[in-house]
């Protein structure tokens, strides 16, 4: 982000929050469009994934156009967000088409790779020599292109896929009449209030520690390590879900995240080693519940409308992230007090509350059953 704003002479101090939020907004618009037209349940998922990944690659690569301005970057970020609507929820749909049993473990691997992809740009920035903007944007755009082609031509229709659902706009209004789906979705919404805000502000949290303690953490390297730690927790959580249940992993992770949120201002006063260990633990808790909550949503959704349900829940979840990102963005210059973290804690508390409900019957079943 600093290189992007410098390259195009962007003076707005709130550009970090804005450019992040506009991607989320594009994703929301895209997923609502996909859900309204039931695209995920009417067309081959792998082809949708490929087309959207290719378009995302092109819109991302266009950030390197030398004539870009604040508003052209906004348009490109918005377009990339729309394209992501055909990648993340569609990827979950593809996985659920392959696994009737053990979906929690499968999505643990899938969301783990999402975390890896989220962290990789920070690593690219760390190893870049001079023009990190060209290096990061070029490599991430190329990976998006290659990923789209791999899925489009290398992933056939899953054995539990069901196509041919008609265009029925009223379906999206009826989905939340399903109590189990509603409770799983609300748990997911609480999780999303925290997740992308945490990821977006990991560099800011590290900078805050450096400033308070006159320290010199490498921001790109440690941002990569902290975020990528979630890759391992997603996979571990997937295996635990087969021993316990998806809801067990989800609730445990939400509790862990809540504790980390409340401890952060205190951890600013600790040693660098303890602080980094704490941030890595937070990075693991913040995402480990995601695949299990997605599993609960997929299991509760009607088979014929599974893709639409996943897409709609993702859309509403990302809508929530806009508010949490913008609220925390107001405190970017003063992350040493408790106020922004008490606000961030609303998410895990909300998620835990709904996952505790006794009426959530399927939540007690193991994801492997």
Secondary structure, 3 states (H helix, E strand, C coil): CHHHHHHCCCCCCCHHHHHHHHHHHHHHHHHHHHHHCCHHHHCCHHHHHHHHHHHHHHHHHHHHCCCCCHHHHHHHHHHHHHHHCCCHHHHHHHHHHHCCCCHHHHHHHHHHHHHHHHHHHHHHHHHCCCCHHHHHHHHHHHHHHHHHHHHHHHCCCCCCCCCCCCCCCCHHHHHHHCHHHHHHHHHHHHHHHHHHHHHHHHHHHHHHHHHHHCCCCCHHHHHHHHHHHHHHHHHHHHHHHHHCCHHHHHHHHHHHHHHHHHHHHHHCCCCHHHHHHHHHHHHHHHHHCHHHHHHHHHHHCCHHHHHHHHHHHHHHHHHHHHHHHHHHHCCCCCCCCCHHHHHHHHHHHHHHHHHCCCCCCHHHCCCCC
